[in-house]
Amino acid sequence: MDKKTTIRALAALAQDVRLDVFRALVVAGEQGLTPGDMAESLGVPATGLSFHLKELMNAGLIAQERQGRNLRYRAEFTAMNELLAYLTENCCQGQSCGAAAPNPCHC
C-alpha cells in the first residue's frame, strides 16, 4: 500500500459513523451486511449511511455486491491488512510490538 492510499483509508476511517460501519463489516466477515441491517444495528439513518458507505468504498476498504434487489457490503480484508502492514512497517524494526515481545517498543 502506498502513502496516498494509506492517507485516503485513514481519512475514511477518521469519522465516527464510518469507523462503526467498518467495524460492523469486519465482524460480519464474508457474509457482509445490507444497508438496512447496518442502519438498524448502528442507529444510523439510511440516507446518511449511503454517503458513509460511498466514502469507505472510495477508500477501498469495503466492497459492494448486488444480490437480486439488495446490496450487500463486505470489508475488504486485504486492504485492511495492507493498511495495518503499512502502519507497522517501521515499528520495532518489523518485530512484534506486543507485550509478549522480548523488547516491546512503544510505537
N, C-alpha and C positions, 0 to 999 in steps of 0.2 A: 504494500500500500504506500502510495506516495504522500508527500506532505499536504498537497492540495486536497486530496481525497480524505485524508485524516481530518483536516480542518472542517470540511463540509459535514462529515459524520459527527464530529464533536458539536458543531453548531446545531445540528438537527436534534441532538440529544440534550442540549442545554436549555430545555424548556420542560416544565412540569408534566404537562399532558403527554407530550411526545415521549418522554422518558417512561412514563407509566404505560403507554401503549406498547413501546418496545419491550419492556419487561414482561408485559402480559403475553406478547407473542413469543418471547423466548420460553416462558413457562409452558405455553400451549404446545410448543415443539412443532413437529411436522404436520400435525393436524391443523394448526393455524386457527384463526378466528374470523368470523364475519364481522362487518362493521356494527351490525345490530348487537352481537354478543359483546363487543368491546364497549359500545355506548352504554349498554345496560350495566355491565360489571364495573366500569370505571366511573359511571355517572356523568358522562360527557355527552352533550347534545350532538346528535348525528350531523348537524350542519357544520359544527366546528371540527368534528372528528375527521371529516374528509380532507380538510386543509392540512391537519397534522399528518395524516396518512400520506398525503402527497409529498410533504416535506421529507418524511422518512424514506419514501421511495426514491426521491431525487438524490438522497444521500447514499443510496444503495444498501440501506440497512434492512429493508423489507421488500418482499415481492408480493405481487397480486396475481391471483388466478381466478378466472371466471369459471364457475360451476353452475351451469344452467343459467338461471336468472340471478344468481347470487355471486358476490365477490368473496373470496377468501384470501386473507393476508397471512403471510408467514415471515418469521425472522430469517434473514439471510445469515446463517451461522458462519459461512466462510468469511463474509465481510466483517462480522463481529470478531472472529478470531484474528483476522488480519489487523484490525484496529488495535486489539489487545497486544498483538505481537509488536506493532509499531511503537506503542506506548511503552512497552517494557524492553525494547531492543537494547537500549543503553543503560538499563537499570542493573546494577550489581554485576556488571560485565557479563550479562547474559545468564547469570546463575539465578536460582530461585531466591526470591526475596522474602519468603515466608519465615515464620518463627522457627521452623524446624531446620532452616539452613544453618550451616556451621558458623557463618559470619553474616547474620542478617543485616541488610543495609536499611537505610531509612530514606528511600527514594519515593 
